[in-house]
Amino acid sequence: MFVSPMLLHKFTPPFDELPFDENEYISELKIDGIRLLLAKWDNVIKLYTRHGNEITGKFPELLNIDIPNGTILDGEVVVPGPGGKPDFEETMSRFQAGRNGIQPIQYCVFDIIYLEEKRITHLPLLKRKELLKSLIKPSQYIAPVEWTTGNAEAYFNLTKEHGLEGIVIKKADSLYKMKNRSHNWLKVINYSFADVYITGLRKNEFGLLLTLEEGNKMRPVGLMEFMVPAARKKFYQEYRNYVVDENKDFIFLEPKIKAKVKYRNLTKENKLRIPSFVEFIS
């Protein structure tokens, strides 16, 4: 049985601009994995992505989890890397390989939607957390996500120190709103920043090639697809002055247009993961 999960909004520090009493919220680690709903119905466990695609066969390790019939859990599946830190690239590799994948996985559960065939989305978050803790026995395959009351800024700074993705701030009495994106759940991403040159434009679908200057060398660092409309307009007004070549997919540019971008982390290929535009640099 699939249910459409609750989604969250972004929040950008500084934390002193938070529009609420922080003690009314909890802070939990943002898990850098793949959103996964686990449903045990008619004594059969099935797994779904947040878009409703059934992927039960991809993670056979989770099909014998000991939970009551009529339970639906919400969380993220990850491949733990060194020190237990989620490895997103390995997680995607395992997802694509499915049951043939060799990477060990863990299901990190942060909410419960149904229990014993009863919808419990009307219960406040802290009550659902209590039920989850009593229900889930941590093992190599499943564990509840740890959380703390308030302390958002300190918790976020801790994730920065350890190179983790960030945190999620949730209103302690929030209900679970299926199919909705709610301001009661806020994600705070631990972005890194880089000054790069825009050295290419993808033809068929918007995307900009990024290059990083390292000493006297220029190194390609990925493709940026996220840019606000006003910045796109400015780029389109200028880029034709710097065209040097093209092929069927890209128009290549001199490294003249410089920009600051933010990104999640460096990939194993030393590229920027999910870069997005911040501002042009004069």
C-alpha angles and dihedrals in degrees: 000000000000127000124183107247131232115260132204142225129236124255124192122204147263091105094205086075092062107131095220147050102278092214088069088064139064126219123216135173115270104232114223099218143085119304108244134181116203115200127185108195127157085005091295123114118221129179127216138183118231088261092058100257111146111231100166093135095056098069110034089165089076099051096087099047108144105238132131120273113263095039127137119189130192124209148103130281116219142174105231114228130194111331091009093288110150113254107209096189092052089046091056090045090053092046091054093046093047118184089354091062117112099202115106114239137202128198110222107201122202103166146019122218104176130024123187090347093305121118109233099180089116091066118095117258096253091054091050089049090054091051091048093051092051091047104045122067107198114242139153089279104041139024138159116250113253119238142177135207111257116322091118097155095046092046091048092050089051091055089051091053090053097041094244125153098254140259141289119226113206131184106248094226096040119137121224105258108196116213090011135111106218136195086215086079116052127181120210111197122208097226126187120209135219138179108229142167122241104231104167147021124217111229109210100036128020114270135132126215112230127208128189123212111227112179106302094340133086117217125192109234105179148279124304117209100167117083130139116247095249091054091047090053091052091048093050090051092056112029098080089069090066105041112135104163145342144198133191092287108031145032109217123217140196111255095258105113109077126192143171113237135182125218141176100239143309116285123227086264089057093249127136112263113225097343117196132187121263106166145322117262117221 
